[in-house]
Amino acid sequence: MTDRPPHIFFTVTNDLTYDQRMQRICTALGHAGYRVTLVGRKLPNSVKLAEMRFSNKRIKCWFTKGKLFYLEYSIRLFLWLMMQNVQAICAIDLDTILPCLMASMFKRIPRVYDAHELFTEQYEVQRRPLIQKIWLAVEKLAVPRFQHGYTVNTFLQQELARRYGVQYAIVRNLPWASSESSTSKPDDALRQKLPSGRFFLYQGAVNEGRSFETLIPAMKQVDVPLVIAGTGNLIQKIRLLVEQNGLQEQVIFLGMLTPVQLRILTPNAYAGITIFSEKGMNQYYSLANRFFDYIQAGIPQICVAYPEYTAITQNYPVALHVADVEPETLAAAMNKLLADDVLYHQLRVATAPAAKHLSWEKEKDVLLACWRQWIPLNH
């Protein structure tokens, strides 16, 4: 028995500064009394993480993408974990699961899997059969060895149980309830980049499967701008697509914003955009962070009519659903929201009760109950 609380290490491959989800999880566990370290990636433009209730470690790699990056990062992460005094390890998605599995086995400590998504069914993975085959092998090897875990929705819970017999909890990726920062105005630097009037907002990763190839052409039929807050592996192609469609004044790129900046920006939008291609199973059964962020910000949204979203909007009609993501469909939906004041008001009003129910203040209790069962504070 030790007087010090157990130390949990969480591992990701992304830049910690912009990871709202992991900041929430680590903060909740830190406030609950655990010692927490969040391990991520150090990039040339990484910004120092604000002081929080957990520590952080950033691993610098020679390679920045592709198979060599994952191999290098996995080796560096494993070696670093082996040198740490750690009581539990939590792997976030498949891209850090192998070093966490090996380190936990060598150290004989508990391991937890945070299945934020079905990594092997992402469209950008699924469309490359060899890459998907490799990740499926990793999934098949590692996931059954993680008996403790949680995921973000019912579909992922049931799919992982079907594939590997694991019984994971559901901890949804809900944002903190609206705070004073969400009613603040953007600072001068951000305000200068924003349109003076109404605008639609897409916040999140600019990656494959997010339907940018149809959203950008749709903006030719809409009179207000689209603001994109985020970046990703598709960003250069999307910038080129904007130029090809002559939409440089219509589509505004803000790049990566911190969680605080996003909470300030989002309430200033007219409406949000939550769309995905249905080509990948992961996208079709997704439950995106931005869907809940728009709710907390009190703005309506255009949203795909996929199962996890319609299950929520049956109780909280906060979104105008679209049956597909074709340019004509998206443009029609955006123009309907712009023209129909009654509908817009109805959707906006519905965000208030949804925001009270769908908040991290409530959801974190589920997370804490899991960890207290797996790793008691008097461990």
Steps between C-alpha positions, in 0.01 A plus 500: 500500500630844408388843618524639149201463267540275195664651194317447167662561162284582196656472154410671172682580174362851451593847625378534860423872476195446280368174646188615686388147574817387674530826688151442642569138593836569663367805685207301641729226630745755636225674695383160628839443663696294246843595374469528124748541215386556142757387243487634145698621207737793471470686171708795375207738560381349829378760749565456872204344676328721758539410866249227585429231758725252324854486366597442140780353295565562131702259291694639205538282190709520185210381285171691498260271313449156351619157606846621605346756734279240673794261532733766641241644736404155630863414577567834667176481700569144618854581612384813681214319676738230617704762686201649682348422839147432379207314656273485194516571127218612271541472123294743295397325177706245308793722412648473852357166608805276432757690710244528780427127482866406512592746777206390716592133455864558592406712799203280594268796547137557395432623149192676362392557139327823404329412171416851386421368152504184292844575356500213250175621343602857432453580132864607458607160640224294339579619146857362529461122540859427603502774765162383628624142518797608713283697742245218519784268603603748770139528616453123510823450692462777755136582574406161656790551742345824625214376716443846645390779269241747384374639173279789388172349381280191494600384153873495579430325830301227326742465207802453727303248706404312182855494365699434816265417787598808702240679710585869494322788669366801309652838583374753250725782386292784638630855551500698820179694554511851360713733708582868493754438223222379271329842518822697449590670177791382283823692548610753239726256311221244462228759435694641204481160331124459552220621272311806620159333469355150524716198427492120517767327704679170457729419791717192513744297294528563127544136405360251252144389556384843621322584169700812417498397136124571496479769770735739315307491168176544697622840619465634144124493561506660847529874564679489836856382568625172640765517772721193550668476842744211480754332280595150393650279231256629236551872561711575190256319271209692652679832457556408135135402462398839639718673241369282216145601593587868537396504864801669659275774645228253595701239693720617786770280657589574863737208556534333839341676798539419867197368693455842662508675161243255363264556792519874431465467122217248468211701655572775247413271207153496347499119484739207505574223250521131601533282192682179408522271201307178551769298321679409822327314783684719751357815343147362462481404868694799627404734780722800435631740762378797301138380513500557876720812484240673282229405750695648791562814295124537447504491120302276261681275256475318169554133584501168316206273584719215623383274785688645798398856416133428432479310829588824680295738287187294561513638853678827427419642154814712472593424139366513148578155364612431144434168327829513307803724460464595133572869424136575409373340822745689721435833326123453529528427872722803568271728300197364684657587836586847370149567368274325754511710817241283675698179444825668600346626824354157580837330459679766699253481789543119510872535568438634853348185657736282295800693634390444860470124449791439261790644699833374626406598855258205497685263267825513696330312784479196271871530424593533866286202599689285249845605617409468868395144432810410298761703692374599848656813643635294792665261250 
